């Protein structure tokens, strides 16, 4: 009988303490073109196997010093040789011994005295099984690699999709918010300009009328009883004192509306295709002005204190509209944290330990750093680890989408090449730190005020 299986590159290792058995088996295997290595003991077999890495091992059981069972155990305990098929050769016919050998990891038994044809058939069969197993493992590895590559592509596609979603949401929010604030600013400008322009004239008219009234009182101190009664009813002295104050209050209101209009215009600046120089403090101040209604006192709590610790900063090359959106998210989140922390506290309790938001700016190395800190409820480690994830929010339904901070991080890190980090401790408040790299730009592109 002939065997046309591919000849393995590795040898067949025969382990037997009987020289005759080694000679007969090696001659039979060499006749069909297979390489053969021989070992007279278990120890010698282990040493040779570490150097040769045989394709298959024919292992005698009855050997002095270290029998086949112990030798098999040592082979299977070595990670570099545990996958080599082992065929026991034995004169033992006891089923218990065969079961023991198979349980130790052997793949087959050859009973002595053996026939060369049987040995060749079994060796060829198990070498073919080993080859097929290796091919299957290689195929599985290829499949796993293909699955990993496909999974990586799908994960990248998912990341790209989420990034595109964020960009679309951001673009839509900025477009809507920009149109809204720009429209409000435009609508405010005309009436506030009319009011502001007329207040000065009204002040002059009132001053002139009061002057004439005072002169009239001096020129004609004596008046009829009816006229005097009417003067007393009108409380002319009070009106004379209070009317200038009233005009001043109206002027203060007009100035406040103008400041809001300027804040709207600053906040709603459309992003250009290139970065432009921008005064970071103007962006923060415009955001605080827009959010002032949330900072003011109400029936539940005193006003939220805002501490501005500004350092002298150079203008920063950036996209002002997008950066203002980041300031809006950070400060609005700080207000939300304070409101949450106020739940269950009395007005007097909050007054004794007032709500506070600290906005600090400074230059470090080649970066401008903005820190927004609140003394609110803080976050647990589990929450703070996920705050920049898309769609993650701790707010009630209808009060948050979980996109604000994810968009803010994308604006800072991907659009501006900066960093946005969060440090928080439960019960101790939260701090967001934003770092923007400074870049050189021409003064002609400046948007600073």
Secondary structure, 3 states (H helix, E strand, C coil): CCCCCCCCCCCEEEECCCHHHHHHHHHHHHHCCCCEEEECCHHHHHHHHHHHCCCEEEEECCCCCCCHHHHHHHHHHCCCCCCCEEEEEECCCCHHHHHHHHHCCCCEEEECCCCHHHHHHHHHHHHHHHHHHHHHHHHHHHHHHHHHHHHHHHHHHHHHHHHHHHHHHHHHHHHHHHHHHHHHHHHHHHHHHHHHHHHHHHHHHHHHHHHHHHHHHHHCCCCCHHHHHHHHHHCHHHHHHHHHHHHHHHHHHHHHHHHHHHHHHHHCCCCCCCCEEECHHHHHHHHHHHCHHHHCCCCCCCCCEEEEECCCCCCEEECHHHHHHHHHHHHHHHHHHHHHHCCCCCHHHHHHCCCEEEEEEEEECCEEEEEEEECCCCCCHHHHCCCCCCCCCCCCCCCCCCCHHHHHHHHHHHHCCCEEEEEEECCCEEEEEEEEECCCCCHHHECCC
